Amino acid sequence: MLTIEIIAVLALFVALLIYAVVRTQARRRELSVLWEAIRPTRILIVDDDPDFVKITKKVLASQGYETYTAPSGAEALNIMRSAHFKPDLVLLDIMMDYMTEGFDVTSAMRWDPTLRDIPVIMITSLTGVNSREIFPSGEYVAVSGWLTKPVNAEVLLATVQETLAGVTAKVPIGVPAVPPYASVEIGHRIGG
């Protein structure tokens, strides 16, 4: 009789232990979801121009965005593939260590299942008809928008907000490979 009571107590203890573990895991998931909902939007700025990065960080921080930086495409991919950081948006320069590095980064992101849904806004200092020849024209470049340096601060913020709103609304990511080259001449400009 004593053995049955001991087994019953042990079974009750194991059941309570399992319940506590399951409850703790469920609570952690709830807190994780809550944290994702309230944490600031993370933006990764990938550019080898320190002045552009500094000013862009300041403009984005003024609107409450959390910014991170990488001076090259390789470093950006390493940062994004790390277990503890995924940006909500990437601002990506086309020309860094070599002329089309930004396109290689978008290609790598498209083929990586953990990165393919992160929206990208491409940034270029090249303007005009002649620069169109260096961009891939026959292939799809998975980006959400284009900005031309020097970037107008208001246009930067509007493009970031529109891109993030599109992601929230589950609008498909991507625009044609060749960027539009209209520039806005008002307000504060970033980079050069």
Number of C-alpha atoms within 10 A of each C-alpha: 5 7 8 9 10 11 11 12 12 12 12 12 12 12 12 12 12 12 12 12 12 12 12 12 12 12 12 12 12 11 12 11 11 11 11 10 10 8 10 13 15 17 22 22 25 26 24 18 13 12 13 19 21 14 15 22 19 14 17 17 13 10 9 12 16 17 20 17 20 18 18 21 26 15 13 21 17 12 18 18 15 10 8 7 12 17 18 17 22 26 24 30 29 24 19 17 14 10 12 15 18 25 22 14 19 26 16 15 21 17 10 12 9 12 17 16 16 21 26 27 22 23 22 19 15 16 15 9 8 8 12 16 9 11 16 14 13 9 10 13 22 24 24 25 21 21 23 23 17 19 23 20 18 15 17 21 15 12 17 22 12 14 21 19 12 15 18 9 9 9 12 12 18 15 14 16 18 18 18 14 14 10 14 13 10 10 11 11 19 19 17 12
